[in-house]
Amino acid sequence: MTAIQTEHLHYQSGAFQLRDITVSFPREQMTAIVGPNGSGKSTLLKVITRLLHADQGELYVDNRKAAEFTTIQYARTLSMLTQSRHSLPDLTVRELVSYGRSPYKRIFDRMTSNDEHIVDWAMDVTGTRRYEQRMFHTLSGGEQQKARIAMALAQKTNIVLLDEPTTFLDIAHQLDVMEMLRKIHQEHKLTIVMVLHDLQQAVHYCHYLIAMKNGRIQTTGKPKDVLSPEFLKDVYQIEAKVKFEDEYPIIIPIRKQ
């Protein structure tokens, strides 16, 4: 079953191009998009969310052409958390998470009891309920990221896209966020698509891997099948050994002489 599918997508901005992107994202699984900096990972997410418009090709969401959705319908089908760290206005955590209900309200409409219930749910599953009345800017980096993920979840879509959700976090908070996402997936069967730079986390936590290079899809498949010394050399131009300890992948770079 496929949640998102692209067929021969092309997108160009200046010298950069996404070229002939044909790829499927499995439904109700966690998928990682990996690849070197500048390979087009974040750009692909933005095309999928219609923040950018492809020059050619087709995009399908839930087996329906993305172009056929109204803006509101699309926002109720698919949500995205960007990697932007721009300053937010002075908001409490609850106020921030409540923004996720925007696709279901008209301007100036009050939150309904159902909206409030969903906001409570989003904070509960992300562990942010305990500081719902704190100002967002007073939270730690890890707490802020969980609150932002809660806002995306409050949009109550079956498909959630996350652009580098662990960037700027230390290793403890990275693992905390990844464990939280895995638990949310297991309990609610969401389709979660993430751009990740940490290959070991991508392989350990995700069910499917999409690797990009120079604006193209380089390879796809189950993470343990994809990760190999040949893959690392082909995609990242590094020599390394790969092994698994207690199901966790270990990448050991080989020093150049």
ABEGO torsion letter per residue (X at the ends): XBABBBBGBBBBBEABBBBGBBBBBBBGBBBBBBEBBGAGAAAAAAAAAGABBBABEBBBBGGBBAAABBAAAAAAABBBBBABABBBBBBBAAAAAAAAAAAABBBGBBBBAAAAAAAAAAAAAAGAAAAAABBAAABBAAAAAAAAAAAAAAAGBABBBBBGAABGBBAAAAAAAAAAAAAAAAAAGBBBBBBBABAAAAAAABABBBBBBGGBBABBEBAAAABBAAAAAAAAGBBBBBBBBGGBBBBBBBBBX
